[in-house]
Amino acid sequence: MWMAVVAVLILGGDAEIARARQASVDALAQQILDSSKPDAERQKTIAEASSADAGALITALVKGLEPGTPEEYVRIPWIWRVAVSAGRRNQTAELKSVLNASLPERNQPLHDWQAVVIGGGVVNGVSNAGAWPSDRMPELLRGDESLNVRWRRVPDLAVAMAANEAVKTGTRYDALRILGAESWKRRGGVVTKYLAEGTHAEVQQGAIGALGDMKDKAAARALLDALPHFSERNRNSALNALMRNDERMDMLLDAVAAGRVTRAALGDGRVEKLKNASNNRIRTKSEKVLR
């Protein structure tokens, strides 16, 4: 299929090029959504499609989809895989294309698949790549008024989606992840309430991820305060979030020194990372606290 596109690039005009590219993307989407193929083969197709325009591929994956029908959740796992792969690559042009394909149009609702792409794909993927979504989102939106207008509504829509217990828990997780691209001042209080004991573990994990993406010291403090009642999986997610920069590592070491976090809970990997931190003060403090 890609060889056909190359041939058209050489021999054809703009219209032919556009048609060939679209045909190639549509064919990829059909392969990814083909339930007769093993999941491993479909995942391989996504991995091999990294040179394709992820935004165009997502558009093809949702073509003909009626939000709110069972088919939406048949497609969502595959849509998410394409989106999070793009997020982890963290390339500006590609992510702008993904946002253009997934941000709700003016006066339109935030559909579940869109929350999955934006929160579980773009915000989560960018965070996985080591960037701060609250820094990255403005970079992606800069100079594009249409995207800016469409994005401004999304955090409020995500707040409502996260609070809606009729929405699947995985998608409420994605809605909370969207809020990680906002500041602590704007969204910290809303997100923190989902750390409460008794909150569904997957929803709680979305809140942990969102607070992990907020650079404010208060977000790290909220995670530390809630650590004792987290499940092991969520505790590990929170501890990883508390290792993202020197300020957080310093706070974590203070919590260990105060007996609020045990060395065993940190685990050997994090202990090793703290003892070998690039910051000399963190290394010295680690050697003292984690003897």
N, C-alpha and C positions, 0 to 999 in steps of 0.2 A: 504493500500500500504506500509506504513512504517513498519507494522508488518511482511510483506513478506521480507522486507530488513533485519530485525532482524533475521528472521529464516535462511536466507541465510548466514548471518554473522556467525551463530552458526554451520551450517551444510556444507557450501560450501567453495570453494577456492576463491582465488583472482579474477579470471575471473568471477565467478558467482556473487561475491559481486559487481564487477564493473557493470555487466549487470543489476543487481537488482536496484542499485542506479540510473543508467541511465534510466531504465524503470519508476522508481518513479518520477524522475525529468521531463521526457517527459510527464507523466500523469498530473503532476501539470501544466505544460505549456499549455497543451490542455484544462484543466479546466479554466485557466486564460484567454485564447484566445477564449473561447466558447461564441460567441455573442448571443446565445440563452438563456444564463443565465443572470439574473439581475446583474447590475453593483455591487450592494452591496454584492452579493454572490461571485463575482469574487474578489472583494477587500478583503473579508473575507478569501478567499483562500490564497491570498498573505500574509495577517497577520499571518495566521496559518502556513505558510511555512517558518517562520523565522529561523527554525533549518536547512533548506536546504541550500546547497551551492548556494549563489546568483549568482555567476559567471556561474555555470553550468546551473542554471535556465534561465539566460539571453541568454546563448548559445542555449538553447532549444527554447526560445521564438523567436529567429531570424532564426531558422533552416528553410531553403528553402526560406528565404526572399530575394527578389531582390531589392536592394536599388534603390531609385528613382521612384518606382512604387507607386500607391495609397495605396497598402497594407502596405507599410512602415508606413504610418501615421494612419492606422488602429491599428497597433501593438504598436506604440510608446507610447501611454498613459500608457499601461500596462507594457511595458519594463521600463518606467520611474518610475512607482510605486515600482517595485522590486528594482531598483537601488537606489532610494532615501531612501528607508527603510534600505538598507544596509549601506548607507552613514551615516544615523542617528545613527545606532548601532555602527559605527566607530570601528569595529573589524579588526585588521590588516590582518589576514589570509583571511577573507571574502573579504575585499576591494582589496587585491592583486588578488584574483580570479576574481573579477569584472573587474579590469583593464586588466587582461590577456584576458578576454573575449571580451573586447571592444576597446582597443587601436588598431589603424590601424597597419597592418603589414607594413614592410618596403616597400617603394615606392607605397603604396596604399593610396587612398584618405580618408579623414575624412567623413564618411557617416553621414547623419542626425541622425540616431538612435544612433550612437556612440557619437556624440556631446551631445545628450540628456543624455546618461548614464554617461559620464565623467563630464560634466558641471552641468547639472540639477540634477544628481544623486550623484556622488561621491563628487565633490567640494561643491555643495549646501548642501548636507546632512551632511558632515563633519562640515561645517560652522554652520548649525542648531544645531549640537551637542555641539557647543561652542568651537571647535578647530579652529586653523588658517590653512587653506589649504596650505599656503606657507611653513608651518612647517611640516604639515602632509604628503604632497606628497613625499618629500625626504625620510621620514621615510618608506613609503610604497615601494619606489623604491630601497632602500638601499640593496646592495648585489645581485641585480637581473639585470644583464647587459642587458638581452633581453628586459625587461620592460623599462629600462632606455633608450635604443636606440629607442624604439617605442614611448616613451613619448616625447623625445626631439623634434620631428617634430610637435607634436600636437598643441602647442601654435601658431606657424606660420600658420598652417592650420585653426586654430580657428579665427585668425585675418582676414583671407581671407573670411571665412564663414560669420562672423559678418558683413562684408562690402558688402556682396552680397545680394542685395534687392530682388533677385529672390527666396531666401531661406525664408521659413516661419518665421514670426517674433518670434514665440516661440522658434524656433531652433537657431535663431540669439541670443536670450537671453541666451540660453545654451552655445553657442560658447563664448560669453562674460564672462559667469561665469567661464569657463575654465581658463581664464586669471587671475582670482583671486588667482590661485595657483602660479602665477609668482610675481616678485617684482615690486614695483612702478617704479624703475629705468628702467626696461626692458619694461614694458607694460603700465605704468601709462598714458603717453601721448596719446597712441592709445585709451585707454578706455575712458579717460576724454572727448574726442570729442563727445561721445554718450550721454553725459549729456546735450548737447545743447538744447535750447528751440526749439520745433518743431520736435524733434526726436520722433519716434513712442514710445508710453508709455511703451510697453513691452520690446522693445530693450533698452530703457533708464533704465528700471528696472534691466536689465542684467548688465549694466554698474555700476549702484549703488551697486549691489551685489558684483561685482568684486572689486570695490574700497573699499567696506566695508571689504573685506577679505585681503586687503593689509595693513599691520601694519604701513606703513610709514605715518608720520604726514602730508605729502603733499597730500595723498589720502583723509584724513579727511578734509583738507582745501578745496579740490576740491568739496567735497560734500556740505560743508557749503556754498561755493560761489554759487552753483547752486540751493540751496533750494528754493529761491523765485519763480522760474518758474515751479517747480514740481507739478504734480497733487497731490491730497491729499494722495492717496495710495503710490505714489513714495516718497512723502515727509516723510511719516511715515516710509517707508523702510530705507530712509537715516538717519532719526533721530535714529532709532534702531541701525543702524551701528555706529552712533556716541556715543552710550552708551556702546560699547564693552570693553573699558578699561579706566583706570584713565586719561591717556593723552587726550583721546578723550572727556571724560566728562568735563575735565578742559577747553578744547577748546570750547565746547558747552556752558558752563557757561559764558565764555568770550563773546560769540556771543549774549547771552541773555543780559548781562550787557551793551553791546554796542547797544542794540536795534535792532540787526539783526535777532533775533529769539524771538518770544513772548512766555510768559509763557503758554498762551492758546494753542499755536502750539505744545508745549511739551506734554501737556496732563497730567492729574493727575497721571497716572501710572509712567511716566518717572520722574515727579517732586518728587514723593514719593521715587523712586529708588535713585535719586540723593541725597536726604536729608538723606537717610539711607545707603549711600555708605560705604564700608568697610574702605576706605581711609579717615582718619580724616580731612585732608585738603580739600577734595572734600565736605565732609559733612558741614564743617564750611563755605566754600564758597557758597554752595547751600543755606544755611540758610540766608546768606546775600543777595544773588542775587535773590532768589525766595521767598522773604517774601510775 
